[in-house]
Amino acid sequence: MSSIRLDNLRKEFKEVVAVTSLTLEFADGEFAALLGPSGCGKSTTMNMISGLEQQTSGDIYFGDKLVNDIPPGERGVGFVFQNYAIFTHMSVADNISFGLKVHKVAPEAIRQKVNEVAELLQLQKMLNQNAGRLSINDMQKVAIGRSMVMEPRIFLLDEPFSNLDASFRFYMRGELKRIQRETKQTMIYVTHDQVEAMSMADRIAVMDFGNLQQFGTPDQIYNQPANTFVANFIGSPSMNFVDCALREEDGQGYLIQKGGEAKTPIDDKRMRLIQQKNVGDDLILGIRPEYLSARDQPNGGVAWSGETYFVEPLGSKTIIHVHVGEDALQIVAPADDRPDIGAGQWISFDPDYVHVFETGSGEVIR
């Protein structure tokens, strides 16, 4: 096992900058996720960690050891790709043991390690089956086992569950987290799926256009987003945003909706920060849909006047879409809460749940 440190890592493909000055540190035995949309640089980052891609500049450390010039096969890294890439003409046992045989491990030790990995992955009954006859779900488990049996210091997984059935993805998320806790391996998991990252990772690095947007625990990423990109990318439905301007009345600061009449008080600390930054006319108020409620009458706290224009019944909950002035908001409501289209609503919330962002940079003010 090993910690990983990336120091000002950069990768260019001719004129395209895939990763820009990335500095990150993953603790020994940590389960971390690289999360972001397609093309954000997360897979390129993983490839540089493994040695499959040579960085343009910057350094990579495993523990205290600089590994910039160490070839992939000598870095002690296990890699699992989206494409399971197993030997379909061989048995499950032969697939899992392939690397051990290449390294001339003793047959008895091979049998013991294969059985241990098969037990972890619940493949014991399939060891003698031809791998080509397995389901895609089980093939991916075999691919994981083939890397795991080599006991790598670091385990890298590049969207390994994206081709699996939805129900099996849910199962494998729990299994992989269980396995990581038992083996205490350092794991880095690349995904564009926020649910995978939030449910499995100890910490998440959110990336966009080759830049690190935020690195923190799932709770920090969700409840304390660093900017509008993170706030919008994390959460389903995503955070509501309303363009606002700061106004002061009798010493109290308010965010006044642009193009509407919604008014929200803010605390003195944020008002002073906004005034110091001189961005009072260019602000964005953010609030997550689950912190809003829609009622016929104001329901305490802040209350905005709005109108229902769309209702989504989703079984366990209902998403209510409302217009407040020129802004469209989403509200997570109980399953049986289904107002009529066109019905007037009072959208109420606790101002303590409000986030304030700069319009230009998108950075949070807190």
Secondary structure, 3 states (H helix, E strand, C coil): CCCEEEEEEEEEECCEEEEEEEEEEECCCCEEEEECCCCCCHHHHHHHHHCCCCCCEEEEEECCEECCCCCHHHCCEEEECCCCCCCCCCEHHHHHHHHHHHCCCCHHHHHHHHHHHHHHHCCHHHCCCEHHHCCHHHHHHHHHHHHHCCCCCEEEEECCCCCCCHHHHHHHHHHHHHHHHHHCCEEEEEECCHHHHHHHCCEEEEEECCEEEEEECHHHHHHCCCEHHHHHHCCCCCCEEEEEEEEEECCEEEEEECCCCCEEEECHHHHHHHHHHCCCCCEEEEECHHHCEEECCCCCCEEEEEEEEEEEECCCEEEEEEEECCEEEEEEEECCCCCCCCCEEEEEECHHHCEEEECCCCEEEC
